[in-house]
Amino acid sequence: MTTPMMAHQARIDAERAAAQQQVQLAERQQHTLVAVASDYQAHQTLLQTLDQDLKKLGNLPNIPAKIEYKQNQLIPFYLPIADAYRQACDDGQDPYNNQVLVELVIWLFDVGNIEAALDWGRYAVTQKQPMPERFKRDLPTYVVDATRLWAEQQRDRDRAVQPYVSDTLEFALAEQWPVNGMALCNLHKLAGDLALEAEQLETARDHFLQAVALSPQKAKVTTKLNRINKALAKADQPEPGDDTPEPTDDTATDQPDTEADAHAAPAS
C-alpha cells in the first residue's frame, strides 16, 4: 500500500531524475553544438552518437515509449544542433548530407509536431537531403505521405488539419518535388475530401481529377466525381419560371394602361 509519504518521496525522486536528465542533456549538447555547425568532420563524430541513440530507440518496448523518448530526449538534444547547421548554411556554408537533420524531420512527424515537421521537412527537401537507408522512399515522398497520415489521424479525432494539407500540396507542386505518383494521388484525394466537406465542389472536383490523372486505376474517386458533377449541373439549371422574359417598354405599349383606354372609340 502506498502511503502519502511514499507518494511524496516518489514525486521528489522523479523531479530529481528529470532535473538530472536536463543537466546531462545540456552538458552533452555543449560538447557538440558549435563544432557540428561548421565542421563536417565533427558532424561525422556526432553520427556515432546518433547511431547509439537510434539503437536505444529501437530497443524501447513500444510506440508510446519511443514517442516519449523522441519528445523528451532526442528532439531537445538534436534540434539546437540542426538550428546551428541551418544558420551556418544561411551564412554561406555549403550544405552537406546531414542525417541528423533528416532524423529530426522524422521524429517531428512521429510526435505530431506538424508545423515544425513541415518547416524542417521543406528545408531538408530544398537541400536534397537523402533519407536513411532503412527507408525505401525518398524525402519528398516521405514528407507528403507523413503529412497525409498525420491528417488522417487528426480527422479520426475530429481535429482540424488545414492549412497543413493544402500547404504541403501547394509547395510540393510549386517546387516540383519528385514525389511518388501514388503518394501525390493520395494527398489530392485527401484535399478533395476536405474541400467536399467544406462544400467547395469545384475545388474538390479539381483535386479528384488530379488524383485520377496520377493514378487512373487506383484513385477510386468516380462515385464522388459523379456526385459532384450532378450537384454542379443542378446548381447551373435555372429555377422554374426563370426563363420568362421581363416586361419591356415595347411589350407594355401593346396593353391598355387604363380602363378609359380600353373602351376608347377607334380612330376615324
NORPEUR-V510731 format. One record per residue. N is the residue number from 1. RES is the residue in one letter. SS is DSSP state (@ for helix, = for strand, . for the rest). PSI is psi in whole degrees, 0 to 359 (none if undefined). Layout:
((N:RES:SS:PSI) (N:RES:SS:PSI))
This chain:
((1:M:.:132) (2:T:.:120) (3:T:.:162) (4:P:@:323) (5:M:@:319) (6:M:@:319) (7:A:@:320) (8:H:@:316) (9:Q:@:323) (10:A:@:321) (11:R:@:317) (12:I:@:316) (13:D:@:319) (14:A:@:319) (15:E:@:319) (16:R:@:319) (17:A:@:319) (18:A:@:319) (19:A:@:319) (20:Q:@:322) (21:Q:@:319) (22:Q:@:321) (23:V:@:314) (24:Q:@:320) (25:L:@:315) (26:A:@:317) (27:E:@:318) (28:R:@:319) (29:Q:@:320) (30:Q:@:328) (31:H:.:343) (32:T:.:335) (33:L:@:303) (34:V:@:316) (35:A:@:317) (36:V:@:328) (37:A:@:330) (38:S:@:359) (39:D:.:112) (40:Y:@:322) (41:Q:@:320) (42:A:@:326) (43:H:@:320) (44:Q:@:323) (45:T:@:320) (46:L:@:328) (47:L:@:331) (48:Q:@:319) (49:T:@:318) (50:L:@:318) (51:D:@:319) (52:Q:@:319) (53:D:@:322) (54:L:@:324) (55:K:@:318) (56:K:@:320) (57:L:@:316) (58:G:@:336) (59:N:@:353) (60:L:.:148) (61:P:.:334) (62:N:.:172) (63:I:@:315) (64:P:@:321) (65:A:@:322) (66:K:@:320) (67:I:@:316) (68:E:@:319) (69:Y:@:318) (70:K:@:316) (71:Q:@:317) (72:N:@:341) (73:Q:@:304) (74:L:@:309) (75:I:@:313) (76:P:@:328) (77:F:@:313) (78:Y:@:339) (79:L:@:313) (80:P:@:329) (81:I:@:317) (82:A:@:322) (83:D:@:316) (84:A:@:320) (85:Y:@:315) (86:R:@:318) (87:Q:@:320) (88:A:@:320) (89:C:@:319) (90:D:@:330) (91:D:.:2) (92:G:.:355) (93:Q:.:142) (94:D:.:135) (95:P:.:153) (96:Y:.:164) (97:N:.:114) (98:N:.:96) (99:Q:@:328) (100:V:@:316) (101:L:@:315) (102:V:@:320) (103:E:@:323) (104:L:@:316) (105:V:@:315) (106:I:@:314) (107:W:@:319) (108:L:@:320) (109:F:@:318) (110:D:@:323) (111:V:@:357) (112:G:.:16) (113:N:.:80) (114:I:@:322) (115:E:@:311) (116:A:@:322) (117:A:@:317) (118:L:@:323) (119:D:@:309) (120:W:@:327) (121:G:@:315) (122:R:@:320) (123:Y:@:316) (124:A:@:323) (125:V:@:319) (126:T:@:325) (127:Q:.:1) (128:K:.:42) (129:Q:.:140) (130:P:.:152) (131:M:.:156) (132:P:.:154) (133:E:.:336) (134:R:.:350) (135:F:.:142) (136:K:.:344) (137:R:.:153) (138:D:.:172) (139:L:@:315) (140:P:@:317) (141:T:@:321) (142:Y:@:314) (143:V:@:317) (144:V:@:313) (145:D:@:317) (146:A:@:323) (147:T:@:316) (148:R:@:315) (149:L:@:318) (150:W:@:314) (151:A:@:320) (152:E:@:321) (153:Q:@:320) (154:Q:@:321) (155:R:@:324) (156:D:@:336) (157:R:.:13) (158:D:.:40) (159:R:.:151) (160:A:.:145) (161:V:.:356) (162:Q:.:148) (163:P:.:13) (164:Y:@:321) (165:V:@:310) (166:S:@:319) (167:D:@:317) (168:T:@:315) (169:L:@:320) (170:E:@:311) (171:F:@:338) (172:A:@:322) (173:L:@:316) (174:A:@:323) (175:E:.:5) (176:Q:.:51) (177:W:.:140) (178:P:.:68) (179:V:.:140) (180:N:.:135) (181:G:@:321) (182:M:@:324) (183:A:@:317) (184:L:@:323) (185:C:@:313) (186:N:@:325) (187:L:@:323) (188:H:@:319) (189:K:@:317) (190:L:@:316) (191:A:@:323) (192:G:@:318) (193:D:@:319) (194:L:@:319) (195:A:@:323) (196:L:@:318) (197:E:@:328) (198:A:.:6) (199:E:.:30) (200:Q:.:78) (201:L:@:317) (202:E:@:321) (203:T:@:316) (204:A:@:316) (205:R:@:318) (206:D:@:316) (207:H:@:318) (208:F:@:323) (209:L:@:323) (210:Q:@:321) (211:A:@:317) (212:V:@:319) (213:A:@:325) (214:L:@:325) (215:S:.:83) (216:P:.:324) (217:Q:.:331) (218:K:.:355) (219:A:.:315) (220:K:.:54) (221:V:.:16) (222:T:@:314) (223:T:@:317) (224:K:@:320) (225:L:@:318) (226:N:@:318) (227:R:@:318) (228:I:@:315) (229:N:@:321) (230:K:@:318) (231:A:@:320) (232:L:@:321) (233:A:@:319) (234:K:@:321) (235:A:@:333) (236:D:@:344) (237:Q:.:138) (238:P:.:148) (239:E:.:153) (240:P:.:130) (241:G:.:350) (242:D:.:342) (243:D:.:3) (244:T:.:124) (245:P:.:144) (246:E:.:144) (247:P:.:144) (248:T:.:173) (249:D:@:326) (250:D:@:318) (251:T:@:329) (252:A:@:328) (253:T:.:347) (254:D:.:353) (255:Q:.:143) (256:P:.:136) (257:D:.:329) (258:T:.:167) (259:E:@:325) (260:A:@:320) (261:D:@:326) (262:A:@:330) (263:H:.:16) (264:A:.:145) (265:A:.:145) (266:P:.:150) (267:A:.:142) (268:S:.:none))
